[in-house]
Amino acid sequence: MCFFSKISKTAQEVENRFNAKFDNQQDFKPSFYNGFQFPKTPVITNVDLNRIQLFQWGLIPSWAKDDSIKKYTLNAKIETLKEKPSFKNSINKRCLVISDGFFEWQWLDEKGTQKKRYLVTLPNKELFAFAGLWSEWTTKQSNEKIYSYTIITTEANELMSKIHNSKKRMPVILALENEKDWLNGNELIMQNDRLIAVES
């Protein structure tokens, strides 16, 4: 799973890496993110690849009566995206969730009473993108539009199985060459222990 992430890079570094611009650079500050606080973090949607927006972590489906569902939609299993009511209406609303690291806890005993925290990054601590889905929801009280997202997870690979050894899941981190494929609606499949995008 993925409930805690971070970005340590500046807004300019984020823009340079993704060849896109923040709506307002001043609204972004490098930070650690706790998903259960439902922070607004940088994303790029399939609607505008040149624009970096701040969306709320925890997807709220367009049909939701209120926003309480968001605590259950921080992550979405790739295997059941088309089945879960929370996500199936967002299948074609793809996004890149920008990050440069995430945290997982390794259980040191059978019940998880003792845990060791790991920070997972790319080799050079460079920026990357999680595969995500996004949604637009309108509040019933004020008609405010809230844009939110979920991070897609998959079965853990060999390394992450040793770290996240309780549920053995991991977020889907897109290879640079697959980022636009994901936004364009291509499917992700496992090949040689890594996810690649193929035309659906």
C-alpha positions in Angstrom: 0.0 0.0 0.0 1.1 3.6 -0.1 -0.2 6.0 2.6 2.9 8.2 3.2 5.0 9.9 0.5 7.2 13.0 0.1 8.6 15.5 -2.3 11.9 17.2 -1.4 12.4 19.0 -4.7 11.6 22.6 -5.5 8.7 23.7 -7.7 11.2 24.6 -10.4 12.8 21.1 -10.3 9.4 19.5 -10.5 8.5 21.6 -13.6 11.8 20.8 -15.3 11.4 17.1 -14.7 7.8 16.9 -16.0 8.0 19.6 -18.7 4.9 21.2 -17.2 4.0 24.3 -15.2 2.3 24.7 -11.8 -0.9 26.7 -11.8 0.7 28.7 -9.0 4.2 27.9 -7.9 3.6 29.6 -4.5 1.0 27.1 -3.6 3.5 24.3 -3.6 6.1 23.6 -0.9 8.3 20.5 -0.6 6.8 18.3 2.1 6.1 14.9 3.7 2.6 13.7 3.0 0.4 11.6 5.3 -2.5 10.3 3.2 -4.8 10.2 6.2 -4.6 14.0 6.4 -5.8 14.2 2.8 -3.2 16.7 1.6 -3.1 18.4 -1.7 -0.2 17.2 -3.7 1.1 17.8 -7.3 -0.5 15.8 -10.2 -0.7 15.9 -13.9 -3.9 14.8 -15.5 -4.7 13.3 -18.9 -6.8 16.4 -19.6 -3.8 18.8 -19.6 -0.3 17.3 -19.8 1.4 20.7 -19.5 -0.2 21.7 -16.3 0.7 20.7 -12.7 -2.2 21.0 -10.3 -2.7 20.3 -6.6 -5.3 17.6 -6.0 -6.5 16.1 -2.7 -5.2 12.6 -1.9 -8.2 10.3 -1.3 -10.5 9.9 -4.3 -14.1 11.1 -3.9 -16.3 9.6 -6.7 -18.6 12.0 -8.5 -21.7 10.2 -7.0 -20.6 10.4 -3.4 -23.1 12.0 -0.9 -20.2 13.3 1.2 -16.5 13.1 1.3 -16.2 10.4 4.0 -15.3 7.8 1.4 -11.9 9.4 0.9 -10.3 7.6 3.8 -10.9 4.3 2.0 -9.7 5.5 -1.4 -6.1 6.6 -0.8 -5.1 3.5 -2.9 -6.8 1.4 -5.6 -5.8 -2.1 -6.4 -4.9 -2.4 -10.1 -6.5 -5.9 -10.3 -10.0 -4.6 -9.3 -10.2 -1.1 -10.8 -13.0 -2.0 -13.2 -15.0 -3.7 -10.5 -15.0 -1.3 -7.5 -17.7 1.3 -7.6 -15.3 3.9 -6.1 -13.0 3.7 -9.1 -14.7 2.3 -12.2 -16.1 5.7 -13.2 -12.6 7.1 -13.1 -10.9 4.5 -15.2 -10.4 6.9 -18.0 -9.4 9.8 -15.7 -5.6 9.1 -15.5 -3.1 11.1 -13.7 0.6 11.2 -12.7 1.1 11.6 -8.9 4.4 13.3 -8.5 6.8 12.2 -5.8 10.4 11.4 -4.9 9.9 8.9 -2.2 7.4 6.9 -0.1 7.4 5.1 3.2 6.6 1.5 4.1 6.9 -0.4 7.4 8.4 -3.8 7.7 6.9 -6.0 10.4 9.5 -7.5 12.7 7.1 -9.9 14.4 4.0 -11.8 13.4 1.5 -9.2 14.8 3.3 -6.1 13.7 3.9 -4.8 17.2 7.4 -4.0 16.2 8.1 -2.3 12.9 10.9 -0.8 10.9 10.3 2.2 8.7 11.8 2.3 5.2 12.1 5.3 2.9 11.8 4.0 -0.7 13.4 6.1 -3.5 14.9 5.8 -6.9 18.7 5.3 -7.0 19.5 9.0 -7.3 16.5 10.2 -5.3 15.1 11.6 -8.5 11.5 12.6 -9.1 9.0 10.0 -10.4 5.3 9.5 -10.9 2.9 7.0 -9.4 0.1 5.8 -11.6 -3.1 7.4 -10.4 -6.8 8.0 -11.1 -8.6 11.3 -10.4 -12.1 12.5 -9.9 -14.2 15.7 -9.7 -16.8 16.0 -7.0 -19.1 18.8 -6.1 -20.1 19.5 -2.5 -23.8 19.5 -1.9 -23.6 22.5 0.5 -21.6 25.0 -1.4 -21.3 23.6 -4.9 -17.5 23.7 -4.5 -15.6 21.5 -6.9 -13.0 19.2 -5.2 -10.4 17.4 -7.4 -9.0 14.3 -5.8 -7.0 11.2 -6.7 -6.0 7.7 -5.7 -2.6 5.9 -6.1 -2.8 2.6 -7.8 -1.1 -0.4 -6.2 0.0 -3.8 -7.4 1.5 -7.0 -6.1 4.8 -6.3 -4.5 8.0 -7.3 -6.4 10.7 -9.3 -4.7 12.4 -6.3 -3.0 9.1 -4.7 -1.8 7.8 -8.1 -0.5 10.7 -8.1 1.9 10.0 -4.5 3.0 6.2 -4.5 3.0 6.0 -8.0 4.3 2.6 -7.9 5.8 0.3 -7.1 2.8 2.9 -7.4 0.1 1.6 -4.6 -2.0 3.4 -1.7 -3.6 2.4 1.5 -5.5 2.7 1.5 -9.2 5.7 3.6 -10.2 5.7 4.5 -13.8 8.9 4.3 -15.9 9.6 7.6 -17.6 8.9 6.2 -21.0 5.5 4.9 -19.8 4.1 8.1 -18.2 2.4 9.5 -21.3 1.3 6.0 -22.3 -0.5 5.8 -19.0 -2.1 9.2 -19.4 -3.2 8.2 -22.9 -5.2 5.3 -21.6 -2.9 2.4 -22.3 -3.1 -0.7 -20.0 -0.3 -1.7 -17.6 0.9 -5.3 -17.7 3.7 -7.1 -15.8 6.7 -8.1 -17.9 10.0 -9.3 -16.5 9.1 -8.2 -13.0 8.2 -4.6 -14.1 5.1 -2.9 -15.3 5.0 -1.7 -18.9 2.3 0.2 -20.8 0.7 -1.4 -23.8 -2.1 -0.2 -26.1 -5.5 -1.5 -24.9 
